[in-house]
Amino acid sequence: MLAKFAGKLLDVDVRGMEMPEPKVVVAVGSCACSGGVFRGMYNVGNGVDNFIPVDVYVPGCAARPESIIDGVVKALEILEEKRRDMELPCKCGELRGENNRRKLLAECLRRCHEGR
């Protein structure tokens, strides 16, 4: 990613932050993931994750169509997980990172019942 476009990306980032949650970002290609073969050059930003948070990386120069599809599928899984986490009946944010949804929901309900 060229450094001269970083300002434009920051504009997009500000607009992206205005989007309602949940949201997922996919970086496609070696240049977007890490800066590619031009990493470290004076005019190249070393990956888009230096400017906005990235959920899924699809490496490759150029990224293969199968890899892009796989990245989109992973992004959809992450998006669904974020949606499910937002639907919990309480504000137990520290528990949301756990993988076992049934255990998470039981603990969340217990805490709500106790008034914490």
N, C-alpha and C positions, 0 to 999 in steps of 0.2 A: 504494500500500500504506500503510495507516494505521500510524503509528508505534506505537500501542498494541498492534498485532499483531506487532511486530518481535521482542518477547521470545518469543512463541510460535514464530516462525520460527526463532529461534536454538535453541530446544529441538528443533525438527525438524532443524536443521542438525547438532546434536550427534548425534542419532539417525542422521542420514544419513551422518555420517562413520563410523559403526559398520558401515554396509553394506559388503560386499566390493566391491572394484574389479572391473570397471569400472562406472562410473555416469555418467549424463547427466542434466542439468537443463535443462528447457525453460521459459522465461518467456513466458507467453501474455497478450497485451493490452498496451496502452500504459502502463497503470499499473504493471504488473509489470516492463516493460522500462525505463521511465524516470521513472515517477512520474505520467505523463500530464498532464492539464491542471492538476492540483493540485500539480505539482512545486514545491518550494520553500516550501510551506506548513509551518507549525510542527508540524502533526500528521501529516505525510505523509513516509514514507521515499522517497527518490528512486530507486526501482527496487530490485528484489529482489537485484540483483548487488552491492549494498552489504553484503549479509548472507551470501550464499552464492555460490559460483562458478556462473555460468550458461554453458552450452554453446551453446544455440540461443535466439534471440530471435524471437518472432512478434508483430510490432507490429499495432496496430489497435484501434479503440474502437468497437465490439467487433470482435475479430479474426474475419475471415471463415473459414468452415469449410474452404475450400480452403487458406487460409494455415496453419491449424492442422494439416491433413493434411500439407502440405509441411514444416512444422516437425518433425512426428513422423518423417517419412521421413528428414529430415536428421539428426535425433537418432539414429535407428537406424543410419545410415551411420557416424556418429561412434562409436557404441557398438561396431559391428563393427570399426572401425579400432582402437579401444582394445583390443578382445579380441585382434586379430591381433598387436598390439604386445606384449601380455603373453605370447604364445606363443613369442616368440623364444628360441632355445636358449642365450642368454648374457645377461650383465648390461650390455650396452652402452647404457645409458640415454641418453647424449648423442646417439646416432644415431637414436633412435626417432622424432624429429620429421620425418625425411626422408620424402618421398613415394614414392620408388622402392623398393619392397619388395625386389626382387631385388638391387639394389645394397646396400641395407641389410643383407640377410642375408649377402651375400658378405663385406662389411666386418666384420660381427659374427663370422662364422666365422673370418676371418683373425686378428682380435684374440684370439679364444679360443685359436686354435692357437699364437699367439705367447706366450700366457700373460699378456696384459694385461687 
